[in-house]
Amino acid sequence: MDQIPGKQQILQWINDNPTLVAKRDIARAFGIKGSAARIELKRLLREMEAEGALTKRARSYRDAEALPPVCILQVLAPDAQGDLWARPLEWTGTGPEPLVLLIPNKSDPALGEGDRILARLTDVEGEGHSHEGRLIRKIGSNPLRLLGVFRAGSEGGRIVPIDKGSDKEWRVSRDMAGGAKDGELVEAEQVGPKRLGLPQARILARLGDPSGPRAVSLIAIHQHGIPDQFPDAVIAEADAADPKVALGEREDLRGINLITIDPVDARDRDDAVYAEADTDPANPGGHIVWVAIADVAHYVRPGSALDVEARKRGNSSYFPDRVVPMLPDILSGDLCSLHEHVDRACMAVRMKLDAHGAKLSHRFVRGLMRSAGSLDYAQVQDAIEGRQTAKTAPLLEPVLKPLYAAYEACKQARAVRQPLDLDLPERKIVLGEDGRVASVAYAPRYDAHRLIEEFMILANVSAAEELVRLRRPLLFRVHEEPSPEKLEALRDVAEASGFTLAKGQVLKTSHLNRLLAQAQGTEFDELMNITTLRSMTQAYYNPQNFGHFGLALRNYAHFTSPIRRYSDLIVHRALILAHGWGDDGLSKQDIDTLAETAKLISDTERRSMMAERDTTDRYLAAYLSDRVGAEFTGRISGVQRFGLFVKLDETGADGLIPIRSVGREFFHYDADSQTLRGADTGMTLGLGQRVTVRLAEAVPMTGGLMLELLTLEERALPVGQAPRGRYAPRKPGQAAAREAKRRVSRKRK
């Protein structure tokens, strides 16, 4: 052929010959020979690619508005007729994404929603769909995902991961870029087989500015190294779990009206409760309390892929917009979750309390339960206060009122025990549909919350006491008393506020509660609660029992949340081993590595706390970023040589007042009293003082807030103490340049 074919001719050839779409195939079909003609054909193909008429894959071309003959599909849920459909993962056309009807063969493996398959497609006409597909092979349901910054290039671009430990970039072809722009934070997944060279990725979501709201928790997850992608073997084990649990030797608890009470937005339900009056004449006014917990050990066996991954994660991590679970969702959100009106495997404890809430005895069982209702805290509180709904009204008399009667007795025992009684409201960040902070408020605290907490503590104590009695290894939840240094600092703050904390005696939580009671209702109430909390040591896990100071308990272990804490799974396995309830109890490997596991999950718990805190700080900084220049009230919550930390009343956010921005004098720092004192005016800045501040800077990327001090204790600053001006961060290198200039000046003299 003497002439180069037209664009329409090339497009028609590709559609008619889907297996012969390489550039040399096209050249051979149209008789194109010679370097000049081949260059012209190459130019034409590139032009068609730029126009979107063709999509280039490796060294071949295809019609951008058509699916290739062999395609990667994601299986969708069956429709009402039981037909299985799939969506193409490589659709680049401008029209609606076509659906593919899967035509199974008898020899094909079972396919389920989310599975990814390689399929051979056939065009069909006169049907309600345009393509039918036949399975070539299953390629898994758990593609590798990554988070990174997209860098645009001439043929698509690359993704630079934000993981600290990853330096491998990912290649993104133009048709897989999803319209991402240079510098955007993107979420992507691997496509195609793993080969030599850069792996190829397909962008799933454009998250925009890396400092934007939708990226906040993702950045924290990756920066703190929290695993958020389950390995294929873990997903395969979870998918293979049998949803049916036979009663067998389990105790049948389905006749007991156990209910779950959780936050309204709970992702999993791992504990259920029930109470009734004790009919034993020897225990007048007593109560029977049942606490049933999801039997995660039934599904997560020692040494399995699920177990290895759960131990590695240590716990679930919770963020305002997502959860990074310890277990795959099919377990955490379904098979292990105690949903209402379905049979679920459980570990349960029956506790006998006297009329004053003291525990007289307990008995553990491995059972099968059926929740009589899934309620949230507000629903329960409303029902008890006379505002029943169609859901809570039938449960009021037989279930809710006996629970509250048992809780009233537990309150008496708690008053005798005197655990640390801190009053620190929980801050709740509410996000809008766009991922931005819609509101920041303090979550309401009901008696329903305290009821569940008290029963969970009882169950945890019972688990620890049972395993101690049976002399079986376990992980204790340990909380040691404050160090002498921290206790002395707390005493200094208390005395500076006009309160007393006794010296010369063994510290008990009752002493701290007396201090908190002195401050209750005064202007120092919040200060003393925060300072007391900061004086506490960090709780941790340990095979040795050192007691729990904060709860004033000698024996304490975590038993009630095995869906989200690995420590609880270990305690469940210890109980299974101790009672001979099956071969899925604590293994020799578990026992040999108990100390190592305790250290690991203590560290993962702190890691999650830091990531959650960083995320909260970033969300709050983003929320306040459009209010720079506004005035806020707050209280000084920390004092350092370089400045003051202030907790804002409205949001609970923490900001910094650099001391160099306060007044025109030098401030002396006293670490013992936690104060800064002006050398000229004697003005003292200390913990707990009320301040009015102006927001000078909010940095969403770091979560940092910079403040300017306007008033102290509702009074203007002393004469001569006017602020030095609006705080302005120094530019990089500015301080170094200034110091270099000083050195040069001194040399010249």
Secondary structure by P-SEA (a helix, b strand, c coil): ccccccaaaaaaaaaaccccccaaaaaaaaccccaaaaaaaaaaaaaaaaaccbbbcccccccccccccbbbbbbcccccccbbbbbbccccccccbbbbbbbbcccccccccccccbbbbbbbccccccbbbbbccccccccbbbbbbbbbcccbbbbbbccccccbbbbbcccccccccccccbbbbbcccccccbbbbbbcccccccccccaaaaaaaaaacccccccaaaaaaaaaccccccccccccccccbbbbbcccccccccccccccccccccccccbbbbbbccccccccccccaaaaaaaaacbbbbcccccccccccccccccccccccbbbbbbbbbbbbcccccccccccccbbbbbcccccaaaaaaaaaccccccccccccccaaaaaaaaaaaaaaaaaacccccbbbbbbbbbcccccccccccccccaaaaaaaaaaaaaaaaaaaaaaaabbbbbbbccccccaaaaaaaaaaaaaacbbbbccccccaaaaaaaaaaaccccaaaaaaaaaaaaccbbbbbcccccccccccccccccccccccaaaaaaaaaaaaaaccccccccaaaaaaaaaaaaaaaaaaaaaaaaaaaaaaaaaaaaacccccbbbbbccccccccbbbbbbccccbbbbbcccccccbbbbbbccccbbbbccccccccccccccccccccccccbbbbbbbcccccccccccccccccccccccaaaaaaaaaaaaaaaac
